[in-house]
Amino acid sequence: MFANISGATQQYLADLGRTETQLQQATSQISSGIAVSQPSDDPAAISEILQTETAISNNKQIQSNLTNVTSEVDSADSALQTAVQAVQNALSIATQGASSTSSAETRATLAQQISGIQQTLVGIANTSVNGSYIFSGDQDTQAPYQLDPSQPEGVQQLVTGGSTRTIQSVDGTSFAVALTAQQIFDARNPDGTPASGNVFAAVQNLETALTNNDTAGISSAVGSLQSAGSYLNQLAFYGEVENRVTEATDLATKFQTQQQTQLSNLQDTDIASTATELSQLQVQQQAATSVEANVEQMKNLFSYLA
């Protein structure tokens, strides 16, 4: 402040500066569409704006996670359907091999087909999506099985960990998204022996029986394959996960719409109201400028400032 400027003139300058600041702010709000871009614009709203922006960011991450797991779950479900069909093919071959009209030579040929089915099942167990083995549980950088005819089940287990991975929904709930190959194909009793429904063991036993022309063994393998097929068909896990992922995705989309609306209400410019304010400020500025011109002519403050 200048000591030789009257109080009225000082008030005039302050009012003029305030009007110009408000005019710039209103112009910026209309141009950007954002009414609150910094704490000083509306200190009371900043906390809620930041919370809403954080919620939106978290929601986007959850939707991204759900999108990624959708590919994995769909692939797992498709893989299991292929496995079910492979076991059905093995059962058909077993039925053919059990026929009294089949010769040892025929059964040897059928054994080779069963060997191919076992290889297919191991390939299914080793299904990979985006570089991760989806049936390896928490050790998804390594394939869970490999063929090994020296083993009783014809395969060797390469990983032993379980699957603890879950995915979170936007409402805070979470659910498991994967099973291990051991759970699916290699069911075992507490003592480590193959349990009913063990797919690998059923197929391997059939191959051995066919190779040895063992009719009793072939008949027994038929029953084991039926149990294995029933076991795979009962694995509705991935179908349920697909449903839950779809529900979680729909919920996240709904939440995002609500959050974006809330953020808009907190942050966006009320164009009609701000345009009215801008018009009023422009009138005030014009009036102030007119007063300034009159004061200039009267040789008061502005002649000294010049």
ChimeraX commands (.cxc) that place a marker at each C-alpha (Angstrom):
marker #1 position 0.00,0.00,0.00 radius 0.5
marker #1 position 1.11,3.55,-0.71 radius 0.5
marker #1 position 0.93,5.93,2.24 radius 0.5
marker #1 position -0.38,8.78,0.10 radius 0.5
marker #1 position -3.24,6.70,-1.37 radius 0.5
marker #1 position -6.60,7.29,0.22 radius 0.5
marker #1 position -8.52,4.50,1.91 radius 0.5
marker #1 position -11.23,4.65,-0.73 radius 0.5
marker #1 position -8.67,4.26,-3.50 radius 0.5
marker #1 position -7.03,1.32,-1.72 radius 0.5
marker #1 position -10.41,-0.38,-1.41 radius 0.5
marker #1 position -11.08,0.26,-5.08 radius 0.5
marker #1 position -7.78,-1.37,-6.09 radius 0.5
marker #1 position -8.45,-4.37,-3.83 radius 0.5
marker #1 position -11.94,-4.81,-5.27 radius 0.5
marker #1 position -10.62,-4.52,-8.80 radius 0.5
marker #1 position -7.92,-7.13,-8.17 radius 0.5
marker #1 position -10.41,-9.49,-6.56 radius 0.5
marker #1 position -12.79,-9.12,-9.51 radius 0.5
marker #1 position -10.01,-9.87,-11.98 radius 0.5
marker #1 position -8.96,-12.97,-10.01 radius 0.5
marker #1 position -12.55,-14.25,-9.89 radius 0.5
marker #1 position -12.92,-13.50,-13.59 radius 0.5
marker #1 position -9.82,-15.55,-14.43 radius 0.5
marker #1 position -11.01,-18.39,-12.20 radius 0.5
marker #1 position -14.47,-18.49,-13.79 radius 0.5
marker #1 position -12.98,-18.40,-17.29 radius 0.5
marker #1 position -10.63,-21.26,-16.42 radius 0.5
marker #1 position -13.46,-23.34,-14.91 radius 0.5
marker #1 position -15.59,-22.98,-18.04 radius 0.5
marker #1 position -12.64,-23.73,-20.31 radius 0.5
marker #1 position -11.45,-26.83,-18.41 radius 0.5
marker #1 position -14.81,-28.04,-17.14 radius 0.5
marker #1 position -13.20,-28.48,-13.71 radius 0.5
marker #1 position -14.31,-26.32,-10.81 radius 0.5
marker #1 position -11.96,-27.78,-8.19 radius 0.5
marker #1 position -8.44,-28.38,-9.47 radius 0.5
marker #1 position -6.50,-27.35,-6.37 radius 0.5
marker #1 position -7.21,-27.20,-2.62 radius 0.5
marker #1 position -7.77,-23.44,-2.61 radius 0.5
marker #1 position -10.67,-23.80,-5.05 radius 0.5
marker #1 position -12.79,-25.62,-2.44 radius 0.5
marker #1 position -10.89,-26.80,0.67 radius 0.5
marker #1 position -13.96,-28.57,2.07 radius 0.5
marker #1 position -14.35,-30.77,-1.03 radius 0.5
marker #1 position -10.72,-31.82,-1.50 radius 0.5
marker #1 position -10.74,-34.70,1.00 radius 0.5
marker #1 position -13.82,-36.31,-0.55 radius 0.5
marker #1 position -12.46,-35.75,-4.07 radius 0.5
marker #1 position -9.21,-37.51,-3.19 radius 0.5
marker #1 position -11.08,-40.40,-1.58 radius 0.5
marker #1 position -13.29,-40.78,-4.64 radius 0.5
marker #1 position -10.31,-40.66,-7.00 radius 0.5
marker #1 position -8.59,-43.37,-4.92 radius 0.5
marker #1 position -11.73,-45.52,-5.07 radius 0.5
marker #1 position -11.88,-45.09,-8.85 radius 0.5
marker #1 position -8.20,-46.05,-9.18 radius 0.5
marker #1 position -8.70,-49.15,-7.02 radius 0.5
marker #1 position -11.77,-50.08,-9.04 radius 0.5
marker #1 position -9.83,-49.83,-12.30 radius 0.5
marker #1 position -7.13,-52.11,-10.89 radius 0.5
marker #1 position -9.75,-54.64,-9.79 radius 0.5
marker #1 position -11.33,-54.58,-13.25 radius 0.5
marker #1 position -7.91,-55.12,-14.81 radius 0.5
marker #1 position -7.31,-58.09,-12.50 radius 0.5
marker #1 position -10.70,-59.53,-13.37 radius 0.5
marker #1 position -9.99,-59.16,-17.08 radius 0.5
marker #1 position -6.67,-60.98,-16.69 radius 0.5
marker #1 position -8.15,-63.83,-14.67 radius 0.5
marker #1 position -11.03,-64.20,-17.13 radius 0.5
marker #1 position -8.59,-65.38,-19.79 radius 0.5
marker #1 position -7.06,-67.85,-17.35 radius 0.5
marker #1 position -10.37,-69.23,-16.11 radius 0.5
marker #1 position -11.81,-69.55,-19.60 radius 0.5
marker #1 position -8.69,-71.43,-20.70 radius 0.5
marker #1 position -8.88,-73.72,-17.67 radius 0.5
marker #1 position -12.54,-74.51,-18.30 radius 0.5
marker #1 position -11.84,-75.25,-21.96 radius 0.5
marker #1 position -8.85,-77.42,-21.01 radius 0.5
marker #1 position -10.96,-79.49,-18.61 radius 0.5
marker #1 position -13.61,-80.04,-21.26 radius 0.5
marker #1 position -10.86,-81.38,-23.52 radius 0.5
marker #1 position -9.67,-83.61,-20.69 radius 0.5
marker #1 position -13.17,-85.00,-20.19 radius 0.5
marker #1 position -13.35,-85.83,-23.89 radius 0.5
marker #1 position -9.92,-87.49,-23.75 radius 0.5
marker #1 position -11.05,-89.72,-20.88 radius 0.5
marker #1 position -14.20,-90.58,-22.81 radius 0.5
marker #1 position -12.03,-91.59,-25.78 radius 0.5
marker #1 position -9.90,-93.72,-23.47 radius 0.5
marker #1 position -13.04,-95.38,-22.12 radius 0.5
marker #1 position -14.17,-96.21,-25.66 radius 0.5
marker #1 position -10.78,-97.74,-26.39 radius 0.5
marker #1 position -10.93,-99.68,-23.11 radius 0.5
marker #1 position -14.34,-101.07,-24.05 radius 0.5
marker #1 position -12.97,-102.14,-27.41 radius 0.5
marker #1 position -9.93,-103.71,-25.78 radius 0.5
marker #1 position -12.08,-105.61,-23.29 radius 0.5
marker #1 position -13.99,-107.31,-26.11 radius 0.5
marker #1 position -13.32,-110.99,-26.47 radius 0.5
marker #1 position -12.87,-110.47,-30.20 radius 0.5
marker #1 position -9.80,-108.23,-29.70 radius 0.5
marker #1 position -6.45,-109.89,-30.33 radius 0.5
marker #1 position -3.19,-109.25,-28.56 radius 0.5
marker #1 position -2.02,-107.34,-31.64 radius 0.5
marker #1 position -5.11,-105.17,-31.60 radius 0.5
marker #1 position -4.67,-104.43,-27.92 radius 0.5
marker #1 position -1.05,-103.47,-28.48 radius 0.5
marker #1 position -2.21,-100.95,-31.10 radius 0.5
marker #1 position -4.86,-99.64,-28.70 radius 0.5
marker #1 position -2.18,-99.28,-26.02 radius 0.5
marker #1 position -0.31,-96.90,-28.30 radius 0.5
marker #1 position -3.46,-94.81,-28.66 radius 0.5
marker #1 position -3.84,-94.70,-24.88 radius 0.5
marker #1 position -0.22,-93.59,-24.61 radius 0.5
marker #1 position -1.12,-90.66,-26.85 radius 0.5
marker #1 position -4.10,-89.82,-24.64 radius 0.5
marker #1 position -1.87,-89.81,-21.56 radius 0.5
marker #1 position 0.45,-87.43,-23.36 radius 0.5
marker #1 position -2.54,-85.23,-24.19 radius 0.5
marker #1 position -3.63,-85.18,-20.55 radius 0.5
marker #1 position -0.16,-84.16,-19.39 radius 0.5
marker #1 position -0.22,-81.39,-21.99 radius 0.5
marker #1 position -3.57,-80.23,-20.62 radius 0.5
marker #1 position -2.19,-80.28,-17.07 radius 0.5
marker #1 position 0.65,-78.08,-18.33 radius 0.5
marker #1 position -1.66,-75.49,-19.93 radius 0.5
marker #1 position -0.01,-72.08,-19.96 radius 0.5
marker #1 position -1.63,-68.64,-20.24 radius 0.5
marker #1 position 0.51,-65.52,-20.63 radius 0.5
marker #1 position 3.59,-67.43,-19.53 radius 0.5
marker #1 position 2.02,-68.91,-16.37 radius 0.5
marker #1 position 1.11,-72.56,-15.85 radius 0.5
marker #1 position -2.48,-72.21,-14.72 radius 0.5
marker #1 position -2.63,-75.60,-12.99 radius 0.5
marker #1 position 0.64,-75.21,-11.07 radius 0.5
marker #1 position -0.93,-73.28,-8.21 radius 0.5
marker #1 position 1.44,-70.89,-6.45 radius 0.5
marker #1 position 4.42,-72.28,-8.42 radius 0.5
marker #1 position 3.09,-71.15,-11.78 radius 0.5
marker #1 position 6.50,-70.61,-13.39 radius 0.5
marker #1 position 7.01,-74.38,-13.66 radius 0.5
marker #1 position 5.04,-77.07,-15.45 radius 0.5
marker #1 position 3.32,-79.35,-12.92 radius 0.5
marker #1 position 3.84,-82.73,-14.66 radius 0.5
marker #1 position 5.90,-84.59,-17.18 radius 0.5
marker #1 position 5.54,-88.02,-18.73 radius 0.5
marker #1 position 7.49,-90.73,-16.91 radius 0.5
marker #1 position 6.62,-94.35,-17.83 radius 0.5
marker #1 position 8.72,-95.54,-14.91 radius 0.5
marker #1 position 6.19,-94.15,-12.46 radius 0.5
marker #1 position 3.08,-96.14,-11.46 radius 0.5
marker #1 position 0.83,-93.37,-12.83 radius 0.5
marker #1 position 2.99,-92.85,-15.93 radius 0.5
marker #1 position 3.79,-89.28,-14.91 radius 0.5
marker #1 position 6.08,-87.38,-12.58 radius 0.5
marker #1 position 4.83,-84.53,-10.43 radius 0.5
marker #1 position 7.16,-81.54,-10.69 radius 0.5
marker #1 position 5.53,-79.12,-8.25 radius 0.5
marker #1 position 4.02,-79.82,-4.85 radius 0.5
marker #1 position 2.56,-76.51,-3.72 radius 0.5
marker #1 position -1.11,-75.71,-3.42 radius 0.5
marker #1 position -3.09,-72.84,-4.89 radius 0.5
marker #1 position -3.80,-69.98,-2.52 radius 0.5
marker #1 position -4.37,-67.21,-5.06 radius 0.5
marker #1 position -7.63,-65.32,-4.82 radius 0.5
marker #1 position -9.11,-62.34,-6.63 radius 0.5
marker #1 position -10.90,-59.45,-4.98 radius 0.5
marker #1 position -14.23,-57.97,-5.93 radius 0.5
marker #1 position -14.95,-54.26,-5.64 radius 0.5
marker #1 position -17.22,-54.96,-2.66 radius 0.5
marker #1 position -14.25,-56.30,-0.68 radius 0.5
marker #1 position -15.05,-60.01,-0.98 radius 0.5
marker #1 position -12.56,-62.39,-2.55 radius 0.5
marker #1 position -12.67,-65.89,-4.01 radius 0.5
marker #1 position -10.30,-68.62,-5.22 radius 0.5
marker #1 position -9.67,-68.77,-8.96 radius 0.5
marker #1 position -7.58,-71.89,-9.57 radius 0.5
marker #1 position -7.11,-75.56,-8.80 radius 0.5
marker #1 position -3.87,-77.50,-9.13 radius 0.5
marker #1 position -3.23,-80.26,-11.64 radius 0.5
marker #1 position -2.88,-82.66,-8.72 radius 0.5
marker #1 position -6.38,-81.82,-7.54 radius 0.5
marker #1 position -7.77,-82.29,-11.03 radius 0.5
marker #1 position -5.86,-85.25,-12.48 radius 0.5
marker #1 position -3.93,-86.90,-9.66 radius 0.5
marker #1 position -6.25,-87.47,-6.70 radius 0.5
marker #1 position -4.46,-89.36,-3.94 radius 0.5
marker #1 position -5.23,-91.01,-0.62 radius 0.5
marker #1 position -3.60,-89.77,2.59 radius 0.5
marker #1 position -0.92,-92.46,2.20 radius 0.5
marker #1 position -0.01,-91.14,-1.26 radius 0.5
marker #1 position -1.58,-93.95,-3.27 radius 0.5
marker #1 position -3.88,-93.08,-6.20 radius 0.5
marker #1 position -7.43,-92.42,-5.06 radius 0.5
marker #1 position -10.64,-93.14,-6.94 radius 0.5
marker #1 position -10.91,-90.63,-9.77 radius 0.5
marker #1 position -7.14,-90.43,-10.39 radius 0.5
marker #1 position -7.08,-89.75,-14.11 radius 0.5
marker #1 position -3.40,-90.40,-14.72 radius 0.5
marker #1 position -3.47,-93.72,-12.86 radius 0.5
marker #1 position -6.60,-94.93,-14.70 radius 0.5
marker #1 position -5.11,-94.19,-18.11 radius 0.5
marker #1 position -1.74,-95.69,-17.23 radius 0.5
marker #1 position -3.31,-98.86,-15.86 radius 0.5
marker #1 position -5.29,-99.24,-19.08 radius 0.5
marker #1 position -2.18,-98.82,-21.21 radius 0.5
marker #1 position -0.33,-101.43,-19.13 radius 0.5
marker #1 position -3.22,-103.90,-19.32 radius 0.5
marker #1 position -3.57,-103.48,-23.09 radius 0.5
marker #1 position 0.17,-103.87,-23.61 radius 0.5
marker #1 position 0.16,-107.07,-21.52 radius 0.5
marker #1 position -2.99,-108.41,-23.20 radius 0.5
marker #1 position -4.48,-108.57,-19.69 radius 0.5
marker #1 position -8.25,-108.84,-20.12 radius 0.5
marker #1 position -8.92,-108.70,-16.36 radius 0.5
marker #1 position -6.74,-105.60,-16.08 radius 0.5
marker #1 position -8.54,-104.00,-19.02 radius 0.5
marker #1 position -11.93,-104.62,-17.43 radius 0.5
marker #1 position -10.69,-103.14,-14.16 radius 0.5
marker #1 position -9.36,-100.10,-16.04 radius 0.5
marker #1 position -12.81,-99.54,-17.52 radius 0.5
marker #1 position -14.21,-99.02,-14.02 radius 0.5
marker #1 position -11.30,-96.72,-13.10 radius 0.5
marker #1 position -11.83,-94.61,-16.21 radius 0.5
marker #1 position -15.53,-94.31,-15.46 radius 0.5
marker #1 position -14.65,-92.99,-11.99 radius 0.5
marker #1 position -12.09,-90.62,-13.50 radius 0.5
marker #1 position -14.59,-89.34,-16.04 radius 0.5
marker #1 position -17.22,-88.80,-13.36 radius 0.5
marker #1 position -14.64,-86.99,-11.21 radius 0.5
marker #1 position -13.71,-84.60,-14.02 radius 0.5
marker #1 position -17.35,-83.97,-14.89 radius 0.5
marker #1 position -18.05,-83.01,-11.29 radius 0.5
marker #1 position -15.38,-80.32,-11.37 radius 0.5
marker #1 position -17.81,-77.43,-11.68 radius 0.5
marker #1 position -15.26,-75.20,-9.97 radius 0.5
marker #1 position -14.25,-73.22,-13.04 radius 0.5
marker #1 position -17.81,-72.74,-14.21 radius 0.5
marker #1 position -18.62,-71.24,-10.82 radius 0.5
marker #1 position -15.52,-69.03,-10.99 radius 0.5
marker #1 position -16.55,-67.79,-14.44 radius 0.5
marker #1 position -19.94,-66.81,-13.03 radius 0.5
marker #1 position -18.36,-65.03,-10.07 radius 0.5
marker #1 position -15.91,-63.16,-12.28 radius 0.5
marker #1 position -18.79,-62.00,-14.48 radius 0.5
marker #1 position -20.76,-60.86,-11.44 radius 0.5
marker #1 position -17.71,-59.09,-9.99 radius 0.5
marker #1 position -17.03,-57.36,-13.30 radius 0.5
marker #1 position -20.64,-56.18,-13.58 radius 0.5
marker #1 position -20.53,-54.88,-10.00 radius 0.5
marker #1 position -17.25,-53.06,-10.62 radius 0.5
marker #1 position -18.74,-51.40,-13.70 radius 0.5
marker #1 position -21.76,-50.31,-11.67 radius 0.5
marker #1 position -19.55,-48.93,-8.90 radius 0.5
marker #1 position -17.40,-47.09,-11.43 radius 0.5
marker #1 position -20.43,-45.33,-12.86 radius 0.5
marker #1 position -21.48,-44.26,-9.38 radius 0.5
marker #1 position -17.96,-43.13,-8.48 radius 0.5
marker #1 position -17.53,-41.14,-11.68 radius 0.5
marker #1 position -20.87,-39.44,-11.08 radius 0.5
marker #1 position -19.86,-38.62,-7.52 radius 0.5
marker #1 position -16.52,-37.20,-8.67 radius 0.5
marker #1 position -18.26,-35.15,-11.34 radius 0.5
marker #1 position -20.64,-33.68,-8.77 radius 0.5
marker #1 position -17.72,-32.77,-6.53 radius 0.5
marker #1 position -15.30,-31.52,-9.13 radius 0.5
marker #1 position -16.91,-30.49,-12.39 radius 0.5
marker #1 position -17.95,-26.98,-13.28 radius 0.5
marker #1 position -21.62,-26.04,-13.16 radius 0.5
marker #1 position -21.46,-24.42,-16.58 radius 0.5
marker #1 position -24.76,-22.52,-16.38 radius 0.5
marker #1 position -24.06,-21.11,-12.94 radius 0.5
marker #1 position -20.42,-20.26,-13.72 radius 0.5
marker #1 position -21.39,-18.63,-17.02 radius 0.5
marker #1 position -23.84,-16.38,-15.16 radius 0.5
marker #1 position -21.14,-15.54,-12.64 radius 0.5
marker #1 position -18.68,-14.80,-15.45 radius 0.5
marker #1 position -21.13,-12.44,-17.08 radius 0.5
marker #1 position -21.65,-10.59,-13.80 radius 0.5
marker #1 position -17.91,-10.34,-13.21 radius 0.5
marker #1 position -17.38,-8.95,-16.68 radius 0.5
marker #1 position -19.98,-6.25,-15.97 radius 0.5
marker #1 position -18.24,-5.45,-12.69 radius 0.5
marker #1 position -14.85,-5.26,-14.41 radius 0.5
marker #1 position -16.21,-2.96,-17.10 radius 0.5
marker #1 position -17.76,-0.72,-14.45 radius 0.5
marker #1 position -14.51,-0.66,-12.50 radius 0.5
marker #1 position -12.55,0.18,-15.64 radius 0.5
marker #1 position -14.92,3.04,-16.34 radius 0.5
marker #1 position -14.41,4.36,-12.82 radius 0.5
marker #1 position -10.65,4.05,-13.27 radius 0.5
marker #1 position -10.81,6.17,-16.43 radius 0.5
marker #1 position -12.74,8.90,-14.64 radius 0.5
marker #1 position -10.31,8.89,-11.76 radius 0.5
marker #1 position -7.42,9.16,-14.21 radius 0.5
marker #1 position -8.94,12.25,-15.71 radius 0.5
marker #1 position -9.30,13.81,-12.23 radius 0.5
marker #1 position -5.52,13.58,-11.76 radius 0.5
marker #1 position -5.65,11.65,-8.51 radius 0.5
marker #1 position -3.86,8.42,-7.62 radius 0.5
marker #1 position -3.19,7.17,-11.16 radius 0.5
marker #1 position -1.28,10.29,-12.19 radius 0.5
marker #1 position 1.13,9.61,-9.35 radius 0.5
marker #1 position 1.50,5.94,-10.22 radius 0.5
marker #1 position 2.26,6.86,-13.85 radius 0.5
marker link #1:1,2 radius 0.2
marker link #1:2,3 radius 0.2
marker link #1:3,4 radius 0.2
marker link #1:4,5 radius 0.2
marker link #1:5,6 radius 0.2
marker link #1:6,7 radius 0.2
marker link #1:7,8 radius 0.2
marker link #1:8,9 radius 0.2
marker link #1:9,10 radius 0.2
marker link #1:10,11 radius 0.2
marker link #1:11,12 radius 0.2
marker link #1:12,13 radius 0.2
marker link #1:13,14 radius 0.2
marker link #1:14,15 radius 0.2
marker link #1:15,16 radius 0.2
marker link #1:16,17 radius 0.2
marker link #1:17,18 radius 0.2
marker link #1:18,19 radius 0.2
marker link #1:19,20 radius 0.2
marker link #1:20,21 radius 0.2
marker link #1:21,22 radius 0.2
marker link #1:22,23 radius 0.2
marker link #1:23,24 radius 0.2
marker link #1:24,25 radius 0.2
marker link #1:25,26 radius 0.2
marker link #1:26,27 radius 0.2
marker link #1:27,28 radius 0.2
marker link #1:28,29 radius 0.2
marker link #1:29,30 radius 0.2
marker link #1:30,31 radius 0.2
marker link #1:31,32 radius 0.2
marker link #1:32,33 radius 0.2
marker link #1:33,34 radius 0.2
marker link #1:34,35 radius 0.2
marker link #1:35,36 radius 0.2
marker link #1:36,37 radius 0.2
marker link #1:37,38 radius 0.2
marker link #1:38,39 radius 0.2
marker link #1:39,40 radius 0.2
marker link #1:40,41 radius 0.2
marker link #1:41,42 radius 0.2
marker link #1:42,43 radius 0.2
marker link #1:43,44 radius 0.2
marker link #1:44,45 radius 0.2
marker link #1:45,46 radius 0.2
marker link #1:46,47 radius 0.2
marker link #1:47,48 radius 0.2
marker link #1:48,49 radius 0.2
marker link #1:49,50 radius 0.2
marker link #1:50,51 radius 0.2
marker link #1:51,52 radius 0.2
marker link #1:52,53 radius 0.2
marker link #1:53,54 radius 0.2
marker link #1:54,55 radius 0.2
marker link #1:55,56 radius 0.2
marker link #1:56,57 radius 0.2
marker link #1:57,58 radius 0.2
marker link #1:58,59 radius 0.2
marker link #1:59,60 radius 0.2
marker link #1:60,61 radius 0.2
marker link #1:61,62 radius 0.2
marker link #1:62,63 radius 0.2
marker link #1:63,64 radius 0.2
marker link #1:64,65 radius 0.2
marker link #1:65,66 radius 0.2
marker link #1:66,67 radius 0.2
marker link #1:67,68 radius 0.2
marker link #1:68,69 radius 0.2
marker link #1:69,70 radius 0.2
marker link #1:70,71 radius 0.2
marker link #1:71,72 radius 0.2
marker link #1:72,73 radius 0.2
marker link #1:73,74 radius 0.2
marker link #1:74,75 radius 0.2
marker link #1:75,76 radius 0.2
marker link #1:76,77 radius 0.2
marker link #1:77,78 radius 0.2
marker link #1:78,79 radius 0.2
marker link #1:79,80 radius 0.2
marker link #1:80,81 radius 0.2
marker link #1:81,82 radius 0.2
marker link #1:82,83 radius 0.2
marker link #1:83,84 radius 0.2
marker link #1:84,85 radius 0.2
marker link #1:85,86 radius 0.2
marker link #1:86,87 radius 0.2
marker link #1:87,88 radius 0.2
marker link #1:88,89 radius 0.2
marker link #1:89,90 radius 0.2
marker link #1:90,91 radius 0.2
marker link #1:91,92 radius 0.2
marker link #1:92,93 radius 0.2
marker link #1:93,94 radius 0.2
marker link #1:94,95 radius 0.2
marker link #1:95,96 radius 0.2
marker link #1:96,97 radius 0.2
marker link #1:97,98 radius 0.2
marker link #1:98,99 radius 0.2
marker link #1:99,100 radius 0.2
marker link #1:100,101 radius 0.2
marker link #1:101,102 radius 0.2
marker link #1:102,103 radius 0.2
marker link #1:103,104 radius 0.2
marker link #1:104,105 radius 0.2
marker link #1:105,106 radius 0.2
marker link #1:106,107 radius 0.2
marker link #1:107,108 radius 0.2
marker link #1:108,109 radius 0.2
marker link #1:109,110 radius 0.2
marker link #1:110,111 radius 0.2
marker link #1:111,112 radius 0.2
marker link #1:112,113 radius 0.2
marker link #1:113,114 radius 0.2
marker link #1:114,115 radius 0.2
marker link #1:115,116 radius 0.2
marker link #1:116,117 radius 0.2
marker link #1:117,118 radius 0.2
marker link #1:118,119 radius 0.2
marker link #1:119,120 radius 0.2
marker link #1:120,121 radius 0.2
marker link #1:121,122 radius 0.2
marker link #1:122,123 radius 0.2
marker link #1:123,124 radius 0.2
marker link #1:124,125 radius 0.2
marker link #1:125,126 radius 0.2
marker link #1:126,127 radius 0.2
marker link #1:127,128 radius 0.2
marker link #1:128,129 radius 0.2
marker link #1:129,130 radius 0.2
marker link #1:130,131 radius 0.2
marker link #1:131,132 radius 0.2
marker link #1:132,133 radius 0.2
marker link #1:133,134 radius 0.2
marker link #1:134,135 radius 0.2
marker link #1:135,136 radius 0.2
marker link #1:136,137 radius 0.2
marker link #1:137,138 radius 0.2
marker link #1:138,139 radius 0.2
marker link #1:139,140 radius 0.2
marker link #1:140,141 radius 0.2
marker link #1:141,142 radius 0.2
marker link #1:142,143 radius 0.2
marker link #1:143,144 radius 0.2
marker link #1:144,145 radius 0.2
marker link #1:145,146 radius 0.2
marker link #1:146,147 radius 0.2
marker link #1:147,148 radius 0.2
marker link #1:148,149 radius 0.2
marker link #1:149,150 radius 0.2
marker link #1:150,151 radius 0.2
marker link #1:151,152 radius 0.2
marker link #1:152,153 radius 0.2
marker link #1:153,154 radius 0.2
marker link #1:154,155 radius 0.2
marker link #1:155,156 radius 0.2
marker link #1:156,157 radius 0.2
marker link #1:157,158 radius 0.2
marker link #1:158,159 radius 0.2
marker link #1:159,160 radius 0.2
marker link #1:160,161 radius 0.2
marker link #1:161,162 radius 0.2
marker link #1:162,163 radius 0.2
marker link #1:163,164 radius 0.2
marker link #1:164,165 radius 0.2
marker link #1:165,166 radius 0.2
marker link #1:166,167 radius 0.2
marker link #1:167,168 radius 0.2
marker link #1:168,169 radius 0.2
marker link #1:169,170 radius 0.2
marker link #1:170,171 radius 0.2
marker link #1:171,172 radius 0.2
marker link #1:172,173 radius 0.2
marker link #1:173,174 radius 0.2
marker link #1:174,175 radius 0.2
marker link #1:175,176 radius 0.2
marker link #1:176,177 radius 0.2
marker link #1:177,178 radius 0.2
marker link #1:178,179 radius 0.2
marker link #1:179,180 radius 0.2
marker link #1:180,181 radius 0.2
marker link #1:181,182 radius 0.2
marker link #1:182,183 radius 0.2
marker link #1:183,184 radius 0.2
marker link #1:184,185 radius 0.2
marker link #1:185,186 radius 0.2
marker link #1:186,187 radius 0.2
marker link #1:187,188 radius 0.2
marker link #1:188,189 radius 0.2
marker link #1:189,190 radius 0.2
marker link #1:190,191 radius 0.2
marker link #1:191,192 radius 0.2
marker link #1:192,193 radius 0.2
marker link #1:193,194 radius 0.2
marker link #1:194,195 radius 0.2
marker link #1:195,196 radius 0.2
marker link #1:196,197 radius 0.2
marker link #1:197,198 radius 0.2
marker link #1:198,199 radius 0.2
marker link #1:199,200 radius 0.2
marker link #1:200,201 radius 0.2
marker link #1:201,202 radius 0.2
marker link #1:202,203 radius 0.2
marker link #1:203,204 radius 0.2
marker link #1:204,205 radius 0.2
marker link #1:205,206 radius 0.2
marker link #1:206,207 radius 0.2
marker link #1:207,208 radius 0.2
marker link #1:208,209 radius 0.2
marker link #1:209,210 radius 0.2
marker link #1:210,211 radius 0.2
marker link #1:211,212 radius 0.2
marker link #1:212,213 radius 0.2
marker link #1:213,214 radius 0.2
marker link #1:214,215 radius 0.2
marker link #1:215,216 radius 0.2
marker link #1:216,217 radius 0.2
marker link #1:217,218 radius 0.2
marker link #1:218,219 radius 0.2
marker link #1:219,220 radius 0.2
marker link #1:220,221 radius 0.2
marker link #1:221,222 radius 0.2
marker link #1:222,223 radius 0.2
marker link #1:223,224 radius 0.2
marker link #1:224,225 radius 0.2
marker link #1:225,226 radius 0.2
marker link #1:226,227 radius 0.2
marker link #1:227,228 radius 0.2
marker link #1:228,229 radius 0.2
marker link #1:229,230 radius 0.2
marker link #1:230,231 radius 0.2
marker link #1:231,232 radius 0.2
marker link #1:232,233 radius 0.2
marker link #1:233,234 radius 0.2
marker link #1:234,235 radius 0.2
marker link #1:235,236 radius 0.2
marker link #1:236,237 radius 0.2
marker link #1:237,238 radius 0.2
marker link #1:238,239 radius 0.2
marker link #1:239,240 radius 0.2
marker link #1:240,241 radius 0.2
marker link #1:241,242 radius 0.2
marker link #1:242,243 radius 0.2
marker link #1:243,244 radius 0.2
marker link #1:244,245 radius 0.2
marker link #1:245,246 radius 0.2
marker link #1:246,247 radius 0.2
marker link #1:247,248 radius 0.2
marker link #1:248,249 radius 0.2
marker link #1:249,250 radius 0.2
marker link #1:250,251 radius 0.2
marker link #1:251,252 radius 0.2
marker link #1:252,253 radius 0.2
marker link #1:253,254 radius 0.2
marker link #1:254,255 radius 0.2
marker link #1:255,256 radius 0.2
marker link #1:256,257 radius 0.2
marker link #1:257,258 radius 0.2
marker link #1:258,259 radius 0.2
marker link #1:259,260 radius 0.2
marker link #1:260,261 radius 0.2
marker link #1:261,262 radius 0.2
marker link #1:262,263 radius 0.2
marker link #1:263,264 radius 0.2
marker link #1:264,265 radius 0.2
marker link #1:265,266 radius 0.2
marker link #1:266,267 radius 0.2
marker link #1:267,268 radius 0.2
marker link #1:268,269 radius 0.2
marker link #1:269,270 radius 0.2
marker link #1:270,271 radius 0.2
marker link #1:271,272 radius 0.2
marker link #1:272,273 radius 0.2
marker link #1:273,274 radius 0.2
marker link #1:274,275 radius 0.2
marker link #1:275,276 radius 0.2
marker link #1:276,277 radius 0.2
marker link #1:277,278 radius 0.2
marker link #1:278,279 radius 0.2
marker link #1:279,280 radius 0.2
marker link #1:280,281 radius 0.2
marker link #1:281,282 radius 0.2
marker link #1:282,283 radius 0.2
marker link #1:283,284 radius 0.2
marker link #1:284,285 radius 0.2
marker link #1:285,286 radius 0.2
marker link #1:286,287 radius 0.2
marker link #1:287,288 radius 0.2
marker link #1:288,289 radius 0.2
marker link #1:289,290 radius 0.2
marker link #1:290,291 radius 0.2
marker link #1:291,292 radius 0.2
marker link #1:292,293 radius 0.2
marker link #1:293,294 radius 0.2
marker link #1:294,295 radius 0.2
marker link #1:295,296 radius 0.2
marker link #1:296,297 radius 0.2
marker link #1:297,298 radius 0.2
marker link #1:298,299 radius 0.2
marker link #1:299,300 radius 0.2
marker link #1:300,301 radius 0.2
marker link #1:301,302 radius 0.2
marker link #1:302,303 radius 0.2
marker link #1:303,304 radius 0.2
marker link #1:304,305 radius 0.2
marker link #1:305,306 radius 0.2
view
